[in-house]
Amino acid sequence: MMKIIPSLLTPDESEKLLASRVKMLRLRAGYKRSTLAKRAGVSEASLKRFETSGQVSLKNLLRLAYALGRLEEFADLFIQPEATSLSELQANSRASVPKRGKI
């Protein structure tokens, strides 16, 4: 499979890429749509919509990932980047997280 650079994808392209990967995993597992939908606790129509258009709720995406044994891949999503220097590490540990945005 060709390596895709995520930073070059638009949100629409990312949706379609995720959908194609889920479909590929479903087919490799030998599941019909109805089988995966039942195992994940989502409607078959939701799964079909996701596979054809990329449209899915976060809850259903996580349920599908769980049913396919891939939920752990979401663990690193949106984590704080590691500090690259001691001063950055110290600054991050002292900085308080604002309660709301300013812009």
C-alpha positions in Angstrom: 0.0 0.0 0.0 1.2 3.5 -0.9 2.3 5.7 2.1 0.0 8.7 2.4 1.2 11.9 4.0 -1.7 12.8 6.4 -0.8 16.5 6.4 -1.6 16.7 2.7 -5.1 15.3 3.0 -8.2 17.4 3.4 -10.9 16.4 5.9 -13.0 14.9 3.1 -10.1 12.9 1.8 -9.3 11.7 5.3 -12.9 10.5 5.7 -12.8 8.5 2.5 -9.4 7.1 3.4 -10.6 5.9 6.8 -13.8 4.5 5.1 -11.8 2.5 2.6 -9.5 1.2 5.3 -12.4 0.0 7.4 -14.0 -1.7 4.4 -10.7 -3.4 3.6 -10.4 -4.7 7.2 -14.0 -5.9 7.1 -13.4 -7.8 3.9 -10.1 -9.3 5.1 -11.9 -10.5 8.2 -14.5 -12.1 5.9 -17.4 -10.1 7.3 -20.5 -9.0 5.4 -21.7 -5.5 6.3 -24.5 -7.0 8.3 -22.0 -9.1 10.4 -19.7 -6.1 11.2 -22.7 -3.8 11.9 -24.1 -6.3 14.4 -20.7 -6.9 16.1 -20.1 -3.2 16.4 -23.7 -2.3 17.5 -24.3 0.1 14.6 -27.0 0.0 12.0 -26.1 -1.6 8.6 -27.3 1.6 7.0 -24.7 3.6 9.0 -21.9 1.3 8.0 -22.9 1.4 4.3 -23.1 5.2 4.5 -19.6 5.3 6.0 -18.1 2.9 3.5 -19.6 4.8 0.5 -19.3 8.4 1.6 -16.9 8.5 4.6 -19.7 10.0 6.8 -19.8 8.5 10.3 -20.3 9.6 13.9 -17.3 9.4 16.2 -19.2 7.0 18.4 -19.9 4.6 15.5 -16.3 5.0 14.2 -15.0 3.9 17.7 -17.5 1.0 17.8 -16.4 -0.2 14.4 -12.7 0.1 15.4 -13.4 -1.9 18.5 -15.2 -4.6 16.6 -12.3 -4.8 14.2 -9.7 -5.0 17.0 -8.2 -1.6 16.1 -9.5 0.7 18.9 -6.0 1.1 20.5 -4.9 3.0 17.4 -7.0 6.0 18.7 -5.0 6.2 21.9 -2.3 8.5 20.4 -4.8 10.9 18.8 -4.5 14.5 20.1 -1.8 13.7 22.7 0.4 16.6 23.8 3.7 16.5 21.8 6.8 15.5 23.7 9.2 18.2 24.8 12.3 18.6 22.7 14.4 20.3 25.4 14.7 20.5 29.2 13.6 24.1 29.2 10.5 23.2 27.1 9.7 20.4 29.5 10.0 22.7 32.5 7.9 25.4 30.8 5.2 22.8 30.0 5.0 21.6 33.6 4.6 25.1 34.9 2.1 26.3 32.3 -1.5 26.2 33.4 -4.1 25.1 30.8 -6.6 28.0 30.1 -10.2 27.3 30.9 -11.4 28.9 27.6 -10.1 30.2 24.3 -9.3 33.9 23.7 -9.9 34.1 19.9 
